Amino acid sequence: MSSTSSYSHTGRPANRVDGAAKVTGTARYAAEFTGADLLHGHVVCSGIPRGKILSVCTSEAESIPGVVKVFTHENTPHLAWLDRSYRDQVAPDGSPLRPLHDWEIYFQGQPVALVVASTPEVAAYAASLVRVTCEADTCSTDLAEERANAYKAPASRSGIELPPDPRGDPDEVHAAAGLSLEENYGTPAQHHNPMELFASTAVWEKDVLVVYDKTQGVLNTQAYLTKVFSLSKKALQVRSPFVGGAFGSALRPQFQCFMAVLAALELQRNVKISLTRRQMFGLSGRSRTIQNVKLGATLYGELKSVIHECFSETSRFEDYIENVVNWSGVLYRCENVRQKYELAKLDINTPCDMRAPGATQGVFAFECAIDELAAALKIDPLEFRIRHHIDRDQTKDLPYSSKQLLECYRQGAAAFGWERRDAVVGSGREGRTLKGSGVATGVWEAMQMPASAKAVLGADGKLVVSSATSDIGTGTYTIMSQIAAEALGLDITDVKFQLGDTALPSSPLQGGSWTAASVGTAVDAACRKIRKKLLKMAESHPAFDGTREDDLTLDEGCVIVAGDPAHRISFTDLLEASSVSKIQRKSTALPKILKQRKYARQAHSAVFAEVEVDEDTRMVRVTRVVSAIAAGRIINPKTARSQILGGIVWGIGMALQEETVHDHRLGRIINPGLADYHFPVHADIGDIEVIFVPEDDNVVNPLGVKGLGEIGLVGVAAAVANAVHHATGRRVRDLPFTPDKLL
């Protein structure tokens, strides 16, 4: 991809181009947009997890001055009838939730009414006066209790790969193994708590309803809303220029967006709805899992069998599935593997993707089990992993497009000082502090989706590039500007990237770590079309008489004769001489499926963690983490490092703090707020070192990138767990590792 320009932007650290807007407050998020005579909505949520609404009394709320209307299932207008109209791009199988559709209640926090008023304060007060009388049914929110009712996860239209058929004879080999291990592991339900609360502002611009929404895909939200409300795409536009953290929570349209549009259409007014932090827990989160892992090995330390079974939760109305167990069949050399994945229906909202969905839970269990097996065999856990490294995906029987995991182990171990580790459990004691270290492997798919981009070079020499993609804080604005600037030999300050608008060229949802690969490829292709046009125009310009296109290059906003930098013409002069006001090109980048399907494509990591455990209180502190990442080409090392840092912090929280707690008697979440739902703060985080291992790959996509959002998190909790065991001798198999579990 790299050009001969002195403006070589990719591969170099660059400040965020949107940084100034964010720190000065000029960046506007969904709840910060406004309109004339704006109305405000407040959602009334169910307090029971399962039952029927018998009546809704709204008279007291409607008597409050400033209240315009109270919407309930009794007065909501007739909308689309079929389930498919409510099914968004990533909806699992089943019947999607229809807010305010009927009297049925499926989970605590389900919206049952909407109060619309002149101010948010009036709306919130009036909402407290809405009286909803319900008949509660027997509920179940305990996954362990529902294990007997588990069912095989169905094939999904969303593209999630179910566990493959067994290979070899894992059960027989496991039974005959010289050394075998069987343990159960658990990961809790978790809820998203991004800085930005979910909000939607629906504003009329003449006959077009513009919806400012917190979303990871404006096109997905637009498609959902137009189907539900029977609108044309010309009549409804969705914009999302900035997102204050999403991590998978905003892949699907959330109910406040539906309600804002409902009220705006019915009242023909501008309407804003912002959820409270407590209401955020009525939205979906990461699913709880119970996993059984069986490993069999020879007494000499050869892994012979892997059996990995997962039991997970979903709602009553949809079959939510994740890739939880699949990873255990690809990480290490083993000829006998069986995986199983089952679901249980509970009285909860449908779980949703949360950073590295499935892999965080499955790799935690499997990597802990690998450590336990290595300990039983008296083999260094890193050495055991290196011994079983494999250059071929055994599940698909394909070679890897690239795989530098061994180098991750080598560089990570060297930076961490693994060679100084004493294998004896508890040997790291310093007074009343127990110290330990652990390692784990991380893995995530390297994917590319179809995407389009448009590039426009103006007569002023400025470049505007656009795509409907999102920036959920990952740095999309910046890396797309870098890619475009390099393709045309421009300074990055001469490039403007536009995103988050359904009026822009199509792009996939921002998720799965595929945005750089997908949208970046389209941006590069559109800019290279302009590059080709500029070179063709210059070839016929008098200043380059007799010079062939192949002898020209672009640099510093000019067309230049290669090897003769003084022989040049600026883009502005070239366009003026050619009587061209602008050059505009669009490109759609499609995955090279015939080439890609011949290879397994994944990013890998080696995570090393050091912990200190207070002998008396059993409080755990992660003092140091080294994460070595092999994720293809790194466009911007600065924002890339931030991605990995964020994943590591999240992994520490996953290991030590983060858990959604239910009172199963009432079916209610008992910690729906930042005071009780714990995650790390600055004081909880020690030293973190990120290493990017060079990895060339011309298969995954033309840019050679693999994505970073997910890989930074996978494996972190397992590394911490393995370090805690090394420090204390206690093997905790249920996240999070709270002090009571270590006493």
Summary of the structure (lengths in Angstrom):
residues: 743
radius of gyration: 27.4
end to end distance: 55.2
largest distance: 86.0
contacts: 2772
relative contact order: 0.14
helix: 27%
strand: 27%
